[in-house]
Amino acid sequence: MKFMRPKYTDIITTKEEFASFREEIGQPSARAASKVITFIDEHCNDFISKSPFLTLSTSDSDGKCDVSPRGDSPGFVTVLDEQHLFIPERPGNRRMDSAHNIIENPNIGLLFLIPGLGETLRINGKAYICRDPELLEKSKVKGRAPLFGILVEAEECFIHCAKALIRSGLWNGESWPAKEALPSAPAMLAAHAKLPNDTSEQVAKDLKDSYKNRLY
């Protein structure tokens, strides 16, 4: 796929331009440069055990990227050993975007969050679609086991500083917009899907039913 340079000015697209830009930005501190480890140690394990939410980044064979949320009770991601973790796949929209990408390109990036904590945990590595009966059985919720999960082989693990979450005020309830000012997911879905007779009211009803009856 040919890359088209955007019309805006001062766009960096070549290695030479980036090398010059890198000199302008400066080098990372010794701590930042050396913080990456290649295995899931006890600190990463503890962080994962307390995290109820992560984002999962994949791309297909053409490099088209996708980021998908995953969430459940803290500890829903199982650390199997120093190199592997297991993410159960709960019922969703059946698009299977992440799974499709993993088959074409196993490289994956994870970002774990813990409510109230500014720092996040990043894990990069290789991913596999896994249907191991024992892992699925251990991931049961309300008597229902997932149909599959994502097995991740960790290659890079490191903590990420809190600056982005501090700047965004993500955990500061006083900075949150009023509920009535929030975007309407039903309205967006109805407008984007453009299905006949599919009103935002009908979408809202379907979403409410899905959230109540089809979480697991």
Buried (B, 14 or more C-beta within 10 A) or exposed (E): EEEEEEEEEEEEEEEEEEEEEEEEEEEEEEEEEEBEBEEBEEEBBEBBBEBBBBBBBBBBEEEEEBEBEBEBEEEBBBBBEBBBBBBBBBEBEEEBBBBBBBBEBBBBBBBBBBEEBBBBBBBBBBBBBBEEEEBBEEBEBEEEBBEBBBBBBBBEBBBBEBEEBEEEEBBEEEEEEEEEEEEEEBBEBBEEEEEEEBEBEBBBEEEEEEEEEEEB
